[in-house]
Amino acid sequence: MEDKLIGQTIEGYLVGPNIAAGGMGRIYQALDTKRDTTVAIKILLPEYARDENFQTRFWREAELMSTLRHPHIVPVYTYGEWGDYLYIVMQLVRGPSLEHILQRRQFSPLTAWQIVRPVTEALGFGHRYGVLHRDLKTGNILIERRGEGNYVFLTDFGLGKRPDFDTTLTAAGVSVGTPEYMAPEVAMGQPSDHRADLYSMGVVLYELLLGRLPFHDKSPQMTALAHVDKSVPRPRTIHTRFPRSLEALLLRALEKDPRLRFQSAVEMQQAYYESVKALEPAACRACYWIPLHANN
């Protein structure tokens, strides 16, 4: 997509600078000229907009997100078609992604709760309405500074679906989800449900508490397959003082068999809360990150 969109007015929205890019499109800051407010506008890349499968996924995202009204889910205001482009207008979150924050900040079990609680609440809300996220990852968790604290948003239900919607897991050769966070059943192209999102949440939690992903390979295909056939590295082999209760929680969240995982976002949230609550204060506030090169 060319920057020629900057300065254009799309159905009353004056397009400003490009602020983010995703697999299907780009996100721009924009001015709602009718209300004189700043918003974010997501515009599908032209090559995808011309593809029927991608158009279907885009409209599905717009419909799904427009039905979700939750304090920790980025709200969609409107969506539509403008010339050769499809677009979604949503709230502008003035803050970085968790992925960006993890590059400069470490988390303890206590500070990780500040992420776990709102994200599991948002996931659970979507699941109760039959909406699956399908691409939960740190890049889709946004943090906005508000006063003395932070506010967490879950965004980009672009790969979300309802069970009664299209169940195709690939479109134009592109897999649904991100390999580093992909549940085994999704990686194998098998039917999946809300427990795939909970697996992805387990990966996010693993990354928060240990500063690394359970599986990462130069090849996206090999990374996805690792979730299928490799054992998750046990946290206590990475950090010998990692709390046993949290290790058990992570390993349960990352079970290959969905039946052995947490069965709801509420259950996962409660288990994490109880585990952290039972820790000694020092263990609760400790950081269990070890630099990746430490054991090399």
Backbone torsions as a table, in degrees:
resi	resn	phi	psi	omega
1	MET	NA	130.2	-177.6
2	GLU	-84.5	156.0	179.3
3	ASP	-73.3	4.5	176.9
4	LYS	-63.0	-15.1	177.1
5	LEU	-70.0	-28.1	179.3
6	ILE	-63.5	127.8	-177.5
7	GLY	96.4	-13.8	177.2
8	GLN	-77.8	152.6	175.3
9	THR	-108.7	115.9	-178.6
10	ILE	-107.0	105.1	178.1
11	GLU	47.9	44.4	176.5
12	GLY	92.8	2.9	179.6
13	TYR	-114.1	116.4	-179.8
14	LEU	-83.5	114.9	-173.4
15	VAL	-75.8	128.6	178.5
16	GLY	-108.5	-147.1	-174.7
17	PRO	-68.8	151.0	174.9
18	ASN	-72.9	126.2	-176.3
19	ILE	-114.9	-12.4	179.4
20	ALA	-165.7	160.4	177.8
21	ALA	-137.0	143.2	178.3
22	GLY	-130.1	-172.7	-176.9
23	GLY	-68.6	-27.6	-175.4
24	MET	-108.3	-15.2	-176.8
25	GLY	-173.1	-168.8	179.1
26	ARG	-122.6	153.7	179.0
27	ILE	-114.2	130.2	-180.0
28	TYR	-117.7	149.9	166.5
29	GLN	-77.4	142.0	-177.7
30	ALA	-145.3	159.4	178.2
31	LEU	-107.6	124.4	172.5
32	ASP	-78.6	102.2	-173.1
33	THR	-68.7	-20.5	-179.8
34	LYS	-79.3	-36.0	-176.4
35	ARG	-109.0	-4.5	-179.6
36	ASP	56.4	45.3	177.4
37	THR	-126.4	157.2	-179.7
38	THR	-94.8	134.8	-179.6
39	VAL	-133.5	178.1	171.6
40	ALA	-112.8	140.1	178.7
41	ILE	-127.0	122.9	179.5
42	LYS	-98.4	126.1	-176.2
43	ILE	-121.9	128.5	-178.1
44	LEU	-69.0	137.1	176.0
45	LEU	-59.2	137.7	-174.2
46	PRO	-55.0	-40.2	-178.1
47	GLU	-64.5	-27.8	177.0
48	TYR	-84.4	-35.3	-179.5
49	ALA	-60.4	-27.0	179.9
50	ARG	-83.7	-9.6	-178.3
51	ASP	-92.7	126.3	-174.7
52	GLU	-61.5	-40.0	-179.8
53	ASN	-64.7	-43.0	-179.9
54	PHE	-68.8	-34.8	176.4
55	GLN	-60.3	-42.1	179.5
56	THR	-60.8	-43.6	-180.0
57	ARG	-65.6	-37.9	-179.5
58	PHE	-64.7	-46.9	-180.0
59	TRP	-65.3	-33.8	177.8
60	ARG	-64.4	-43.5	178.4
61	GLU	-58.8	-46.7	-177.7
62	ALA	-60.7	-45.3	-178.9
63	GLU	-66.1	-44.1	-179.4
64	LEU	-61.0	-49.4	-175.9
65	MET	-67.6	-32.8	-179.1
66	SER	-70.5	-17.8	179.7
67	THR	-91.6	-12.9	-175.5
68	LEU	-93.8	116.0	178.0
69	ARG	-122.7	98.7	-177.1
70	HIS	-145.4	143.5	-176.9
71	PRO	-56.7	-25.6	-177.1
72	HIS	-110.6	19.1	173.8
73	ILE	-119.6	128.7	-179.6
74	VAL	-61.5	119.8	-177.1
75	PRO	-78.1	145.4	174.6
76	VAL	-98.1	132.0	179.9
77	TYR	-90.6	-44.5	-179.2
78	THR	-162.3	170.8	177.0
79	TYR	-156.7	161.5	-178.3
80	GLY	177.4	-161.7	-177.5
81	GLU	-127.5	136.3	-179.9
82	TRP	-137.8	105.9	-176.5
83	GLY	59.3	-122.6	179.4
84	ASP	-89.1	6.5	-172.8
85	TYR	-115.2	147.7	169.4
86	LEU	-109.8	144.3	-175.4
87	TYR	-145.2	156.6	173.7
88	ILE	-130.5	131.3	176.8
89	VAL	-105.0	128.3	-177.0
90	MET	-139.8	173.4	177.6
91	GLN	-63.0	139.7	175.3
92	LEU	-86.7	118.6	176.5
93	VAL	-93.3	118.8	-175.8
94	ARG	-92.2	75.1	180.0
95	GLY	-176.8	166.5	-176.6
96	PRO	-81.1	169.4	173.7
97	SER	-81.9	160.4	175.6
98	LEU	-62.1	-33.9	176.4
99	GLU	-56.3	-44.3	179.5
100	HIS	-68.4	-41.0	-179.3
101	ILE	-63.2	-38.3	-179.0
102	LEU	-64.3	-16.1	178.0
103	GLN	-75.8	-15.6	-176.7
104	ARG	-135.1	-2.6	-178.7
105	ARG	-136.8	142.0	176.3
106	GLN	-102.1	157.3	-178.1
107	PHE	-121.8	142.8	171.2
108	SER	-99.9	170.6	175.9
109	PRO	-56.3	-35.1	-179.6
110	LEU	-71.2	-47.6	-179.1
111	THR	-70.4	-28.0	176.9
112	ALA	-64.1	-28.8	178.1
113	TRP	-58.9	-30.8	178.9
114	GLN	-64.3	-20.9	175.6
115	ILE	-96.6	-44.0	-175.9
116	VAL	-59.1	-46.6	-175.1
117	ARG	-59.8	-56.9	-177.4
118	PRO	-66.7	-34.9	-177.9
119	VAL	-70.0	-42.8	178.6
120	THR	-67.5	-33.0	175.5
121	GLU	-63.4	-43.8	179.5
122	ALA	-65.3	-44.0	178.8
123	LEU	-61.1	-48.0	-179.1
124	GLY	-59.5	-38.2	177.9
125	PHE	-62.3	-48.2	178.6
126	GLY	-61.3	-42.4	-178.6
127	HIS	-63.7	-36.6	179.2
128	ARG	-63.7	-26.1	178.3
129	TYR	-98.1	12.1	177.0
130	GLY	76.0	19.8	-177.9
131	VAL	-106.5	124.7	176.8
132	LEU	-101.9	143.1	-178.3
133	HIS	-77.2	-50.9	176.7
134	ARG	78.4	-10.2	178.0
135	ASP	-147.5	46.9	178.1
136	LEU	-70.5	126.9	179.3
137	LYS	-163.5	169.8	-177.5
138	THR	-64.7	-27.0	178.6
139	GLY	-69.7	-17.3	179.8
140	ASN	-105.0	15.2	174.1
141	ILE	-115.4	117.1	-174.9
142	LEU	-108.3	142.9	-177.5
143	ILE	-120.6	120.1	179.9
144	GLU	-112.8	130.9	177.9
145	ARG	-74.8	127.3	178.3
146	ARG	-134.6	108.5	-179.1
147	GLY	61.8	-123.5	-179.2
148	GLU	-90.7	-2.7	-176.5
149	GLY	-130.5	-173.4	179.5
150	ASN	-114.8	152.4	177.3
151	TYR	-124.1	132.3	-172.6
152	VAL	-104.3	133.9	177.3
153	PHE	-125.1	140.6	170.0
154	LEU	-100.1	129.8	-175.8
155	THR	-130.5	174.3	173.1
156	ASP	61.8	75.1	171.4
157	PHE	-88.0	31.3	-176.7
158	GLY	-62.9	-22.2	177.7
159	LEU	-110.4	12.9	179.7
160	GLY	-72.5	164.7	175.8
161	LYS	-160.4	157.9	168.7
162	ARG	-98.3	147.4	-179.6
163	PRO	-55.1	-28.0	-178.4
164	ASP	-91.6	5.6	177.1
165	PHE	-94.4	-168.6	176.4
166	ASP	-55.8	129.3	-178.2
167	THR	-104.6	9.9	178.8
168	THR	-67.2	130.5	-176.6
169	LEU	-92.0	-6.4	177.6
170	THR	-134.6	152.5	176.5
171	ALA	-141.5	125.1	-178.9
172	ALA	52.7	35.8	175.3
173	GLY	82.1	5.7	-178.9
174	VAL	-104.6	125.6	-178.9
175	SER	-72.1	149.9	176.0
176	VAL	-79.0	127.4	177.7
177	GLY	101.6	179.0	179.8
178	THR	-114.8	125.1	-171.7
179	PRO	-50.0	-41.0	-177.1
180	GLU	-64.1	-21.1	-175.6
181	TYR	-117.8	11.8	-168.9
182	MET	-86.5	128.4	176.7
183	ALA	-65.2	148.4	-177.5
184	PRO	-54.3	-42.5	-177.4
185	GLU	-66.4	-31.6	176.9
186	VAL	-71.5	-42.9	179.3
187	ALA	-60.1	-31.6	-179.5
188	MET	-89.0	-0.4	-179.9
189	GLY	72.4	23.1	179.5
190	GLN	-90.7	162.5	175.8
191	PRO	-58.0	142.4	-178.7
192	SER	-141.2	163.3	180.0
193	ASP	-135.9	-158.6	-175.2
194	HIS	-59.9	-21.1	-179.1
195	ARG	-70.8	-18.1	172.5
196	ALA	-68.0	-38.6	174.9
197	ASP	-62.5	-39.2	-178.8
198	LEU	-68.2	-33.3	173.5
199	TYR	-62.1	-46.7	179.0
200	SER	-60.5	-37.2	176.4
201	MET	-64.5	-34.7	175.7
202	GLY	-63.1	-38.6	177.1
203	VAL	-65.0	-43.5	177.9
204	VAL	-59.3	-43.8	-179.3
205	LEU	-66.3	-40.2	176.2
206	TYR	-58.0	-45.2	-179.5
207	GLU	-66.0	-39.5	178.6
208	LEU	-62.6	-45.2	-172.4
209	LEU	-83.2	-25.3	-174.7
210	LEU	-118.2	-8.8	176.9
211	GLY	74.8	16.9	179.8
212	ARG	-155.2	160.5	177.3
213	LEU	-85.4	151.4	176.5
214	PRO	-65.4	-34.6	179.2
215	PHE	-138.1	133.0	176.5
216	HIS	-155.9	123.8	-179.7
217	ASP	-133.0	155.9	177.7
218	LYS	-60.5	-30.1	178.8
219	SER	-93.6	122.7	177.0
220	PRO	-57.6	-36.7	180.0
221	GLN	-64.0	-42.5	-179.9
222	MET	-68.4	-34.9	177.2
223	THR	-63.5	-46.5	179.4
224	ALA	-61.4	-43.0	-179.5
225	LEU	-66.8	-28.9	178.7
226	ALA	-61.9	-35.2	176.8
227	HIS	-64.3	-24.7	-177.5
228	VAL	-83.8	-46.0	-168.7
229	ASP	-122.0	4.6	178.3
230	LYS	-112.5	145.6	176.6
231	SER	-73.9	141.7	177.0
232	VAL	-66.9	128.8	176.5
233	PRO	-56.3	122.9	-178.0
234	ARG	-66.7	131.3	-178.3
235	PRO	-54.1	-34.9	-177.6
236	ARG	-75.0	-11.7	171.5
237	THR	-82.3	-16.5	176.9
238	ILE	-91.5	-43.3	177.9
239	HIS	-137.6	112.9	-172.4
240	THR	-63.4	-20.0	-179.3
241	ARG	-98.9	8.7	178.5
242	PHE	-61.1	131.5	-176.7
243	PRO	-57.5	132.9	-177.9
244	ARG	-62.5	-36.9	-178.5
245	SER	-65.6	-37.5	178.2
246	LEU	-74.2	-31.7	175.2
247	GLU	-62.8	-45.5	179.4
248	ALA	-61.9	-38.7	179.0
249	LEU	-63.4	-46.4	-179.4
250	LEU	-63.7	-42.9	-178.2
251	LEU	-66.1	-33.7	176.1
252	ARG	-69.4	-42.7	179.5
253	ALA	-60.8	-29.4	-175.2
254	LEU	-106.3	25.8	174.8
255	GLU	-63.7	142.2	177.8
256	LYS	-65.7	-38.5	-178.0
257	ASP	-87.0	117.7	-179.1
258	PRO	-55.5	-27.8	-177.9
259	ARG	-68.8	-19.5	-177.5
260	LEU	-96.4	-5.2	179.5
261	ARG	-84.5	-178.5	167.3
262	PHE	-63.4	142.6	-174.5
263	GLN	-97.0	-6.9	177.0
264	SER	-154.3	158.2	177.9
265	ALA	-64.6	-34.9	178.6
266	VAL	-63.2	-43.7	179.2
267	GLU	-62.1	-42.5	-179.8
268	MET	-65.5	-44.1	179.6
269	GLN	-61.5	-45.8	-178.7
270	GLN	-64.0	-39.9	179.5
271	ALA	-63.9	-41.1	178.8
272	TYR	-65.8	-44.9	-179.9
273	TYR	-58.0	-47.1	-178.9
274	GLU	-65.0	-38.1	179.9
275	SER	-64.7	-45.1	-179.4
276	VAL	-69.0	-39.9	179.3
277	LYS	-59.8	-32.6	-177.0
278	ALA	-82.7	-11.0	-178.4
279	LEU	-73.0	151.9	169.9
280	GLU	-64.1	147.6	-177.9
281	PRO	-51.2	-41.1	-179.0
282	ALA	-64.5	-41.6	-179.5
283	ALA	-70.0	-33.6	-179.1
284	CYS	-66.2	-34.0	-176.5
285	ARG	-99.1	-2.7	-177.8
286	ALA	-74.9	154.7	174.2
287	CYS	-106.2	133.9	-176.6
288	TYR	-110.4	25.7	177.1
289	TRP	-81.4	135.1	171.1
290	ILE	-126.5	130.3	-179.4
291	PRO	-52.4	140.5	-177.0
292	LEU	-58.0	-29.4	-177.7
293	HIS	-84.5	-3.0	-172.6
294	ALA	-62.0	-35.2	-176.8
295	ASN	-99.0	6.4	-178.8
296	ASN	-83.6	NA	NA
